[in-house]
Amino acid sequence: MTKPRPTKKDMEKIHPQIPEAYDQMLQGRISRREFLHLSTLLGMSAVAAACAGPATEPPPEDTPGVA
């Protein structure tokens, strides 16, 4: 089952600055944490903001030194 992701158009309906912050996050200019903070301050729900961020992959299970 895939998570529904909000589109930039959906983000813009909430506040026009959210898509700009999303682009900055994708470019590495702000962290994912900063994006979540800013988008929730501007009215986006925390769940929707978390779904908008890029997914992080867990480290492979056979990585040496990772418990």
All heavy atoms as a GROMACS GRO file, in nm:
protein
  507
    1MET      N    1   0.085  -0.118   0.000
    1MET     CA    2   0.000   0.000   0.000
    1MET      C    3   0.089   0.124   0.000
    1MET      O    4   0.179   0.137   0.081
    1MET     CB    5  -0.088  -0.003   0.124
    1MET     CG    6  -0.187   0.106   0.127
    1MET     SD    7  -0.306   0.063   0.256
    1MET     CE    8  -0.367   0.218   0.296
    2THR      N    9   0.065   0.215  -0.093
    2THR     CA   10   0.146   0.335  -0.101
    2THR      C   11   0.080   0.450  -0.027
    2THR      O   12  -0.043   0.458  -0.018
    2THR     CB   13   0.168   0.378  -0.248
    2THR    OG1   14   0.041   0.403  -0.307
    2THR    CG2   15   0.240   0.269  -0.326
    3LYS      N   16   0.164   0.538   0.027
    3LYS     CA   17   0.112   0.654   0.098
    3LYS      C   18   0.069   0.761  -0.001
    3LYS      O   19   0.140   0.786  -0.099
    3LYS     CB   20   0.221   0.715   0.186
    3LYS     CG   21   0.269   0.628   0.297
    3LYS     CD   22   0.377   0.703   0.374
    3LYS     CE   23   0.450   0.611   0.468
    3LYS     NZ   24   0.562   0.680   0.532
    4PRO      N   25  -0.045   0.823   0.020
    4PRO     CA   26  -0.083   0.934  -0.067
    4PRO      C   27   0.009   1.053  -0.038
    4PRO      O   28   0.036   1.086   0.077
    4PRO     CB   29  -0.228   0.964  -0.029
    4PRO     CG   30  -0.243   0.910   0.109
    4PRO     CD   31  -0.146   0.795   0.121
    5ARG      N   32   0.062   1.112  -0.142
    5ARG     CA   33   0.151   1.227  -0.125
    5ARG      C   34   0.079   1.354  -0.172
    5ARG      O   35   0.020   1.356  -0.280
    5ARG     CB   36   0.278   1.210  -0.207
    5ARG     CG   37   0.369   1.106  -0.151
    5ARG     CD   38   0.496   1.101  -0.232
    5ARG     NE   39   0.589   1.016  -0.165
    5ARG     CZ   40   0.696   1.060  -0.099
    5ARG    NH1   41   0.723   1.186  -0.096
    5ARG    NH2   42   0.777   0.976  -0.040
    6PRO      N   43   0.085   1.459  -0.092
    6PRO     CA   44   0.024   1.585  -0.137
    6PRO      C   45   0.103   1.643  -0.254
    6PRO      O   46   0.225   1.633  -0.257
    6PRO     CB   47   0.033   1.676  -0.014
    6PRO     CG   48   0.136   1.614   0.074
    6PRO     CD   49   0.143   1.469   0.040
    7THR      N   50   0.032   1.700  -0.350
    7THR     CA   51   0.098   1.764  -0.463
    7THR      C   52   0.133   1.908  -0.427
    7THR      O   53   0.085   1.961  -0.326
    7THR     CB   54   0.005   1.764  -0.586
    7THR    OG1   55  -0.109   1.844  -0.556
    7THR    CG2   56  -0.038   1.623  -0.623
    8LYS      N   57   0.214   1.970  -0.510
    8LYS     CA   58   0.248   2.111  -0.487
    8LYS      C   59   0.123   2.198  -0.491
    8LYS      O   60   0.112   2.295  -0.417
    8LYS     CB   61   0.350   2.160  -0.589
    8LYS     CG   62   0.489   2.112  -0.561
    8LYS     CD   63   0.587   2.179  -0.653
    8LYS     CE   64   0.728   2.133  -0.624
    8LYS     NZ   65   0.824   2.201  -0.708
    9LYS      N   66   0.027   2.159  -0.576
    9LYS     CA   67  -0.098   2.234  -0.585
    9LYS      C   68  -0.175   2.224  -0.454
    9LYS      O   69  -0.232   2.322  -0.406
    9LYS     CB   70  -0.181   2.180  -0.701
    9LYS     CG   71  -0.290   2.271  -0.746
    9LYS     CD   72  -0.352   2.218  -0.874
    9LYS     CE   73  -0.418   2.332  -0.947
    9LYS     NZ   74  -0.467   2.294  -1.078
   10ASP      N   75  -0.176   2.104  -0.394
   10ASP     CA   76  -0.241   2.085  -0.263
   10ASP      C   77  -0.172   2.171  -0.157
   10ASP      O   78  -0.239   2.232  -0.074
   10ASP     CB   79  -0.237   1.939  -0.219
   10ASP     CG   80  -0.318   1.847  -0.308
   10ASP    OD1   81  -0.414   1.896  -0.371
   10ASP    OD2   82  -0.285   1.728  -0.313
   11MET      N   83  -0.038   2.172  -0.160
   11MET     CA   84   0.038   2.250  -0.062
   11MET      C   85   0.010   2.399  -0.078
   11MET      O   86  -0.003   2.471   0.021
   11MET     CB   87   0.188   2.225  -0.078
   11MET     CG   88   0.233   2.087  -0.044
   11MET     SD   89   0.412   2.078  -0.068
   11MET     CE   90   0.430   1.910  -0.117
   12GLU      N   91   0.000   2.444  -0.203
   12GLU     CA   92  -0.023   2.586  -0.230
   12GLU      C   93  -0.160   2.632  -0.181
   12GLU      O   94  -0.178   2.747  -0.141
   12GLU     CB   95  -0.008   2.614  -0.379
   12GLU     CG   96   0.002   2.761  -0.411
   12GLU     CD   97   0.036   2.783  -0.556
   12GLU    OE1   98  -0.057   2.784  -0.639
   12GLU    OE2   99   0.156   2.798  -0.585
   13LYS      N  100  -0.259   2.540  -0.182
   13LYS     CA  101  -0.392   2.575  -0.132
   13LYS      C  102  -0.387   2.609   0.017
   13LYS      O  103  -0.464   2.690   0.065
   13LYS     CB  104  -0.489   2.459  -0.154
   13LYS     CG  105  -0.529   2.438  -0.298
   13LYS     CD  106  -0.621   2.318  -0.310
   13LYS     CE  107  -0.651   2.284  -0.453
   13LYS     NZ  108  -0.733   2.162  -0.464
   14ILE      N  109  -0.295   2.545   0.090
   14ILE     CA  110  -0.282   2.569   0.233
   14ILE      C  111  -0.210   2.702   0.257
   14ILE      O  112  -0.257   2.785   0.334
   14ILE     CB  113  -0.209   2.453   0.302
   14ILE    CG1  114  -0.291   2.324   0.284
   14ILE    CG2  115  -0.184   2.482   0.449
   14ILE    CD1  116  -0.216   2.198   0.319
   15HIS      N  117  -0.095   2.719   0.190
   15HIS     CA  118  -0.019   2.844   0.201
   15HIS      C  119   0.078   2.851   0.084
   15HIS      O  120   0.145   2.752   0.054
   15HIS     CB  121   0.057   2.851   0.333
   15HIS     CG  122   0.108   2.987   0.366
   15HIS    ND1  123   0.219   3.041   0.307
   15HIS    CD2  124   0.060   3.082   0.450
   15HIS    CE1  125   0.240   3.162   0.354
   15HIS    NE2  126   0.143   3.190   0.441
   16PRO      N  127   0.091   2.968   0.017
   16PRO     CA  128   0.176   2.977  -0.102
   16PRO      C  129   0.326   2.956  -0.075
   16PRO      O  130   0.400   2.926  -0.167
   16PRO     CB  131   0.150   3.119  -0.155
   16PRO     CG  132   0.067   3.188  -0.056
   16PRO     CD  133   0.014   3.089   0.042
   17GLN      N  134   0.372   2.968   0.046
   17GLN     CA  135   0.514   2.950   0.077
   17GLN      C  136   0.554   2.803   0.093
   17GLN      O  137   0.671   2.770   0.086
   17GLN     CB  138   0.550   3.024   0.206
   17GLN     CG  139   0.560   3.174   0.191
   17GLN     CD  140   0.671   3.214   0.097
   17GLN    OE1  141   0.644   3.268  -0.009
   17GLN    NE2  142   0.792   3.186   0.134
   18ILE      N  143   0.458   2.714   0.114
   18ILE     CA  144   0.491   2.574   0.139
   18ILE      C  145   0.558   2.508   0.018
   18ILE      O  146   0.659   2.440   0.034
   18ILE     CB  147   0.367   2.495   0.188
   18ILE    CG1  148   0.322   2.550   0.324
   18ILE    CG2  149   0.398   2.346   0.199
   18ILE    CD1  150   0.195   2.488   0.378
   19PRO      N  151   0.508   2.526  -0.106
   19PRO     CA  152   0.579   2.464  -0.220
   19PRO      C  153   0.722   2.516  -0.235
   19PRO      O  154   0.812   2.442  -0.272
   19PRO     CB  155   0.494   2.502  -0.341
   19PRO     CG  156   0.359   2.530  -0.286
   19PRO     CD  157   0.382   2.587  -0.149
   20GLU      N  158   0.744   2.642  -0.203
   20GLU     CA  159   0.880   2.699  -0.210
   20GLU      C  160   0.971   2.632  -0.107
   20GLU      O  161   1.085   2.596  -0.137
   20GLU     CB  162   0.876   2.850  -0.186
   20GLU     CG  163   1.010   2.915  -0.204
   20GLU     CD  164   1.003   3.066  -0.188
   20GLU    OE1  165   0.901   3.125  -0.225
   20GLU    OE2  166   1.102   3.122  -0.138
   21ALA      N  167   0.920   2.612   0.013
   21ALA     CA  168   0.997   2.544   0.117
   21ALA      C  169   1.024   2.399   0.075
   21ALA      O  170   1.133   2.346   0.100
   21ALA     CB  171   0.922   2.548   0.250
   22TYR      N  172   0.928   2.336   0.010
   22TYR     CA  173   0.945   2.198  -0.038
   22TYR      C  174   1.059   2.192  -0.139
   22TYR      O  175   1.145   2.103  -0.132
   22TYR     CB  176   0.814   2.148  -0.098
   22TYR     CG  177   0.819   2.006  -0.148
   22TYR    CD1  178   0.822   1.900  -0.059
   22TYR    CD2  179   0.821   1.978  -0.284
   22TYR    CE1  180   0.826   1.769  -0.104
   22TYR    CE2  181   0.824   1.849  -0.330
   22TYR     CZ  182   0.827   1.744  -0.240
   22TYR     OH  183   0.831   1.615  -0.285
   23ASP      N  184   1.061   2.287  -0.233
   23ASP     CA  185   1.169   2.292  -0.332
   23ASP      C  186   1.304   2.313  -0.264
   23ASP      O  187   1.404   2.251  -0.302
   23ASP     CB  188   1.144   2.402  -0.434
   23ASP     CG  189   1.030   2.368  -0.530
   23ASP    OD1  190   1.001   2.248  -0.548
   23ASP    OD2  191   0.972   2.462  -0.588
   24GLN      N  192   1.308   2.400  -0.164
   24GLN     CA  193   1.432   2.424  -0.091
   24GLN      C  194   1.480   2.296  -0.021
   24GLN      O  195   1.599   2.268  -0.018
   24GLN     CB  196   1.415   2.536   0.011
   24GLN     CG  197   1.400   2.672  -0.051
   24GLN     CD  198   1.373   2.780   0.052
   24GLN    OE1  199   1.354   2.752   0.170
   24GLN    NE2  200   1.371   2.904   0.006
   25MET      N  201   1.387   2.220   0.033
   25MET     CA  202   1.424   2.094   0.098
   25MET      C  203   1.481   1.996  -0.004
   25MET      O  204   1.583   1.932   0.020
   25MET     CB  205   1.303   2.032   0.168
   25MET     CG  206   1.335   1.900   0.235
   25MET     SD  207   1.192   1.810   0.295
   25MET     CE  208   1.101   1.777   0.145
   26LEU      N  209   1.418   1.986  -0.120
   26LEU     CA  210   1.466   1.894  -0.223
   26LEU      C  211   1.604   1.933  -0.273
   26LEU      O  212   1.684   1.848  -0.311
   26LEU     CB  213   1.367   1.887  -0.340
   26LEU     CG  214   1.232   1.823  -0.309
   26LEU    CD1  215   1.143   1.829  -0.433
   26LEU    CD2  216   1.247   1.681  -0.261
   27GLN      N  217   1.634   2.063  -0.275
   27GLN     CA  218   1.764   2.113  -0.319
   27GLN      C  219   1.870   2.104  -0.210
   27GLN      O  220   1.987   2.130  -0.235
   27GLN     CB  221   1.753   2.258  -0.365
   27GLN     CG  222   1.664   2.277  -0.486
   27GLN     CD  223   1.631   2.423  -0.511
   27GLN    OE1  224   1.676   2.512  -0.440
   27GLN    NE2  225   1.552   2.448  -0.613
   28GLY      N  226   1.828   2.068  -0.089
   28GLY     CA  227   1.922   2.058   0.022
   28GLY      C  228   1.952   2.191   0.090
   28GLY      O  229   2.044   2.201   0.170
   29ARG      N  230   1.874   2.294   0.059
   29ARG     CA  231   1.896   2.425   0.119
   29ARG      C  232   1.840   2.434   0.261
   29ARG      O  233   1.886   2.515   0.340
   29ARG     CB  234   1.837   2.534   0.030
   29ARG     CG  235   1.912   2.540  -0.104
   29ARG     CD  236   1.849   2.632  -0.206
   29ARG     NE  237   1.825   2.763  -0.153
   29ARG     CZ  238   1.739   2.848  -0.206
   29ARG    NH1  239   1.668   2.815  -0.311
   29ARG    NH2  240   1.722   2.966  -0.153
   30ILE      N  241   1.736   2.354   0.291
   30ILE     CA  242   1.686   2.343   0.427
   30ILE      C  243   1.671   2.195   0.459
   30ILE      O  244   1.658   2.112   0.367
   30ILE     CB  245   1.552   2.418   0.450
   30ILE    CG1  246   1.438   2.357   0.366
   30ILE    CG2  247   1.566   2.567   0.425
   30ILE    CD1  248   1.300   2.414   0.398
   31SER      N  249   1.673   2.161   0.586
   31SER     CA  250   1.662   2.020   0.625
   31SER      C  251   1.514   1.978   0.624
   31SER      O  252   1.423   2.061   0.619
   31SER     CB  253   1.719   2.000   0.765
   31SER     OG  254   1.638   2.064   0.862
   32ARG      N  255   1.494   1.847   0.629
   32ARG     CA  256   1.358   1.795   0.635
   32ARG      C  257   1.289   1.845   0.762
   32ARG      O  258   1.170   1.878   0.762
   32ARG     CB  259   1.361   1.642   0.632
   32ARG     CG  260   1.225   1.578   0.626
   32ARG     CD  261   1.239   1.429   0.598
   32ARG     NE  262   1.108   1.370   0.578
   32ARG     CZ  263   1.038   1.310   0.674
   32ARG    NH1  264   1.087   1.300   0.796
   32ARG    NH2  265   0.920   1.258   0.650
   33ARG      N  266   1.365   1.851   0.870
   33ARG     CA  267   1.310   1.900   0.997
   33ARG      C  268   1.265   2.045   0.983
   33ARG      O  269   1.157   2.083   1.031
   33ARG     CB  270   1.416   1.890   1.107
   33ARG     CG  271   1.367   1.940   1.240
   33ARG     CD  272   1.472   1.923   1.345
   33ARG     NE  273   1.477   1.782   1.381
   33ARG     CZ  274   1.549   1.735   1.480
   33ARG    NH1  275   1.626   1.814   1.550
   33ARG    NH2  276   1.547   1.607   1.508
   34GLU      N  277   1.344   2.128   0.915
   34GLU     CA  278   1.305   2.268   0.894
   34GLU      C  279   1.180   2.277   0.808
   34GLU      O  280   1.092   2.359   0.832
   34GLU     CB  281   1.420   2.346   0.830
   34GLU     CG  282   1.536   2.368   0.922
   34GLU     CD  283   1.657   2.426   0.851
   34GLU    OE1  284   1.695   2.371   0.746
   34GLU    OE2  285   1.712   2.525   0.902
   35PHE      N  286   1.171   2.190   0.705
   35PHE     CA  287   1.052   2.189   0.621
   35PHE      C  288   0.928   2.152   0.702
   35PHE      O  289   0.824   2.217   0.692
   35PHE     CB  290   1.068   2.092   0.504
   35PHE     CG  291   0.939   2.068   0.429
   35PHE    CD1  292   0.885   2.166   0.349
   35PHE    CD2  293   0.870   1.949   0.443
   35PHE    CE1  294   0.765   2.146   0.282
   35PHE    CE2  295   0.750   1.927   0.377
   35PHE     CZ  296   0.698   2.026   0.296
   36LEU      N  297   0.939   2.048   0.785
   36LEU     CA  298   0.825   2.008   0.868
   36LEU      C  299   0.784   2.120   0.962
   36LEU      O  300   0.665   2.148   0.979
   36LEU     CB  301   0.859   1.882   0.949
   36LEU     CG  302   0.872   1.753   0.869
   36LEU    CD1  303   0.929   1.642   0.957
   36LEU    CD2  304   0.740   1.712   0.810
   37HIS      N  305   0.882   2.186   1.022
   37HIS     CA  306   0.854   2.295   1.115
   37HIS      C  307   0.783   2.410   1.042
   37HIS      O  308   0.677   2.456   1.087
   37HIS     CB  309   0.986   2.343   1.177
   37HIS     CG  310   0.970   2.459   1.271
   37HIS    ND1  311   0.921   2.443   1.399
   37HIS    CD2  312   0.994   2.590   1.255
   37HIS    CE1  313   0.918   2.562   1.457
   37HIS    NE2  314   0.961   2.652   1.371
   38LEU      N  315   0.839   2.453   0.931
   38LEU     CA  316   0.781   2.565   0.857
   38LEU      C  317   0.642   2.532   0.804
   38LEU      O  318   0.548   2.611   0.819
   38LEU     CB  319   0.873   2.604   0.740
   38LEU     CG  320   0.825   2.717   0.651
   38LEU    CD1  321   0.811   2.847   0.732
   38LEU    CD2  322   0.919   2.737   0.536
   39SER      N  323   0.626   2.414   0.744
   39SER     CA  324   0.496   2.380   0.685
   39SER      C  325   0.387   2.366   0.791
   39SER      O  326   0.273   2.405   0.767
   39SER     CB  327   0.506   2.254   0.599
   39SER     OG  328   0.550   2.145   0.675
   40THR      N  329   0.420   2.314   0.909
   40THR     CA  330   0.317   2.304   1.013
   40THR      C  331   0.285   2.442   1.069
   40THR      O  332   0.170   2.468   1.104
   40THR     CB  333   0.357   2.207   1.125
   40THR    OG1  334   0.483   2.242   1.177
   40THR    CG2  335   0.361   2.065   1.074
   41LEU      N  336   0.383   2.530   1.078
   41LEU     CA  337   0.355   2.667   1.122
   41LEU      C  338   0.262   2.739   1.024
   41LEU      O  339   0.182   2.823   1.065
   41LEU     CB  340   0.484   2.747   1.136
   41LEU     CG  341   0.570   2.718   1.258
   41LEU    CD1  342   0.700   2.798   1.250
   41LEU    CD2  343   0.498   2.751   1.386
   42LEU      N  344   0.274   2.706   0.896
   42LEU     CA  345   0.193   2.771   0.793
   42LEU      C  346   0.057   2.705   0.774
   42LEU      O  347  -0.020   2.746   0.688
   42LEU     CB  348   0.270   2.775   0.661
   42LEU     CG  349   0.396   2.861   0.662
   42LEU    CD1  350   0.471   2.847   0.531
   42LEU    CD2  351   0.363   3.007   0.690
   43GLY      N  352   0.028   2.599   0.852
   43GLY     CA  353  -0.106   2.543   0.849
   43GLY      C  354  -0.120   2.405   0.791
   43GLY      O  355  -0.230   2.351   0.787
   44MET      N  356  -0.013   2.346   0.746
   44MET     CA  357  -0.021   2.211   0.692
   44MET      C  358  -0.017   2.113   0.809
   44MET      O  359   0.057   2.134   0.904
   44MET     CB  360   0.097   2.186   0.596
   44MET     CG  361   0.088   2.065   0.513
   44MET     SD  362   0.223   2.068   0.392
   44MET     CE  363   0.170   1.938   0.284
   45SER      N  364  -0.093   2.007   0.803
   45SER     CA  365  -0.090   1.910   0.913
   45SER      C  366   0.045   1.840   0.915
   45SER      O  367   0.111   1.825   0.812
   45SER     CB  368  -0.202   1.808   0.898
   45SER     OG  369  -0.173   1.716   0.796
   46ALA      N  370   0.086   1.798   1.031
   46ALA     CA  371   0.216   1.732   1.046
   46ALA      C  372   0.220   1.603   0.964
   46ALA      O  373   0.323   1.570   0.905
   46ALA     CB  374   0.244   1.704   1.193
   47VAL      N  375   0.110   1.532   0.958
   47VAL     CA  376   0.105   1.406   0.882
   47VAL      C  377   0.123   1.434   0.734
   47VAL      O  378   0.201   1.367   0.666
   47VAL     CB  379  -0.026   1.330   0.909
   47VAL    CG1  380  -0.039   1.210   0.818
   47VAL    CG2  381  -0.035   1.290   1.055
   48ALA      N  382   0.053   1.534   0.682
   48ALA     CA  383   0.066   1.567   0.540
   48ALA      C  384   0.206   1.617   0.508
   48ALA      O  385   0.263   1.582   0.405
   48ALA     CB  386  -0.037   1.672   0.500
   49ALA      N  387   0.264   1.696   0.597
   49ALA     CA  388   0.399   1.747   0.574
   49ALA      C  389   0.499   1.633   0.574
   49ALA      O  390   0.592   1.630   0.494
   49ALA     CB  391   0.435   1.849   0.681
   50ALA      N  392   0.482   1.537   0.663
   50ALA     CA  393   0.573   1.423   0.669
   50ALA      C  394   0.562   1.338   0.543
   50ALA      O  395   0.662   1.284   0.495
   50ALA     CB  396   0.545   1.339   0.793
   51CYS      N  397   0.443   1.326   0.488
   51CYS     CA  398   0.426   1.249   0.364
   51CYS      C  399   0.486   1.320   0.245
   51CYS      O  400   0.525   1.256   0.148
   51CYS     CB  401   0.277   1.225   0.337
   51CYS     SG  402   0.202   1.107   0.449
   52ALA      N  403   0.496   1.452   0.252
   52ALA     CA  404   0.551   1.529   0.141
   52ALA      C  405   0.701   1.515   0.131
   52ALA      O  406   0.758   1.527   0.024
   52ALA     CB  407   0.514   1.676   0.156
   53GLY      N  408   0.766   1.489   0.242
   53GLY     CA  409   0.911   1.479   0.242
   53GLY      C  410   0.959   1.355   0.173
   53GLY      O  411   0.888   1.256   0.161
   54PRO      N  412   1.086   1.359   0.126
   54PRO     CA  413   1.140   1.240   0.061
   54PRO      C  414   1.155   1.127   0.161
   54PRO      O  415   1.190   1.149   0.276
   54PRO     CB  416   1.275   1.287   0.009
   54PRO     CG  417   1.310   1.406   0.089
   54PRO     CD  418   1.181   1.467   0.133
   55ALA      N  419   1.128   1.007   0.117
   55ALA     CA  420   1.140   0.890   0.204
   55ALA      C  421   1.287   0.860   0.229
   55ALA      O  422   1.369   0.871   0.140
   55ALA     CB  423   1.071   0.771   0.140
   56THR      N  424   1.318   0.825   0.351
   56THR     CA  425   1.454   0.785   0.382
   56THR      C  426   1.459   0.634   0.390
   56THR      O  427   1.368   0.571   0.441
   56THR     CB  428   1.501   0.845   0.516
   56THR    OG1  429   1.409   0.806   0.617
   56THR    CG2  430   1.505   0.996   0.509
   57GLU      N  431   1.565   0.578   0.335
   57GLU     CA  432   1.578   0.433   0.334
   57GLU      C  433   1.655   0.389   0.457
   57GLU      O  434   1.755   0.450   0.493
   57GLU     CB  435   1.651   0.388   0.209
   57GLU     CG  436   1.574   0.416   0.082
   57GLU     CD  437   1.647   0.364  -0.041
   57GLU    OE1  438   1.725   0.268  -0.028
   57GLU    OE2  439   1.626   0.421  -0.148
   58PRO      N  440   1.610   0.280   0.521
   58PRO     CA  441   1.687   0.229   0.634
   58PRO      C  442   1.818   0.169   0.584
   58PRO      O  443   1.826   0.127   0.468
   58PRO     CB  444   1.595   0.122   0.693
   58PRO     CG  445   1.506   0.082   0.582
   58PRO     CD  446   1.492   0.204   0.494
   59PRO      N  447   1.922   0.165   0.668
   59PRO     CA  448   2.048   0.106   0.623
   59PRO      C  449   2.029  -0.044   0.596
   59PRO      O  450   1.945  -0.108   0.658
   59PRO     CB  451   2.143   0.129   0.741
   59PRO     CG  452   2.055   0.152   0.857
   59PRO     CD  453   1.927   0.210   0.806
   60PRO      N  454   2.107  -0.099   0.502
   60PRO     CA  455   2.096  -0.242   0.476
   60PRO      C  456   2.127  -0.322   0.601
   60PRO      O  457   2.208  -0.281   0.684
   60PRO     CB  458   2.201  -0.267   0.368
   60PRO     CG  459   2.238  -0.134   0.315
   60PRO     CD  460   2.202  -0.034   0.417
   61GLU      N  461   2.064  -0.438   0.615
   61GLU     CA  462   2.082  -0.518   0.736
   61GLU      C  463   2.222  -0.573   0.752
   61GLU      O  464   2.266  -0.598   0.863
   61GLU     CB  465   1.980  -0.633   0.736
   61GLU     CG  466   1.838  -0.585   0.756
   61GLU     CD  467   1.740  -0.699   0.762
   61GLU    OE1  468   1.781  -0.812   0.792
   61GLU    OE2  469   1.622  -0.675   0.734
   62ASP      N  470   2.295  -0.589   0.642
   62ASP     CA  471   2.428  -0.646   0.652
   62ASP      C  472   2.538  -0.539   0.662
   62ASP      O  473   2.655  -0.567   0.640
   62ASP     CB  474   2.456  -0.737   0.532
   62ASP     CG  475   2.448  -0.664   0.400
   62ASP    OD1  476   2.387  -0.555   0.394
   62ASP    OD2  477   2.504  -0.714   0.301
   63THR      N  478   2.503  -0.416   0.699
   63THR     CA  479   2.602  -0.310   0.716
   63THR      C  480   2.686  -0.336   0.839
   63THR      O  481   2.633  -0.349   0.948
   63THR     CB  482   2.532  -0.172   0.728
   63THR    OG1  483   2.450  -0.152   0.615
   63THR    CG2  484   2.634  -0.060   0.739
   64PRO      N  485   2.817  -0.348   0.822
   64PRO     CA  486   2.903  -0.372   0.939
   64PRO      C  487   2.904  -0.252   1.033
   64PRO      O  488   2.904  -0.137   0.989
   64PRO     CB  489   3.041  -0.398   0.880
   64PRO     CG  490   3.035  -0.355   0.738
   64PRO     CD  491   2.892  -0.342   0.699
   65GLY      N  492   2.903  -0.280   1.161
   65GLY     CA  493   2.911  -0.175   1.262
   65GLY      C  494   2.779  -0.113   1.299
   65GLY      O  495   2.772  -0.026   1.383
   66VAL      N  496   2.670  -0.151   1.233
   66VAL     CA  497   2.539  -0.097   1.265
   66VAL      C  498   2.462  -0.204   1.341
   66VAL      O  499   2.441  -0.314   1.291
   66VAL     CB  500   2.461  -0.055   1.137
   66VAL    CG1  501   2.323  -0.006   1.174
   66VAL    CG2  502   2.538   0.050   1.061
   67ALA      N  503   2.423  -0.171   1.464
   67ALA     CA  504   2.352  -0.270   1.545
   67ALA      C  505   2.205  -0.251   1.537
   67ALA      O  506   2.152  -0.149   1.512
   67ALA     CB  507   2.397  -0.260   1.690
   0.00000   0.00000   0.00000
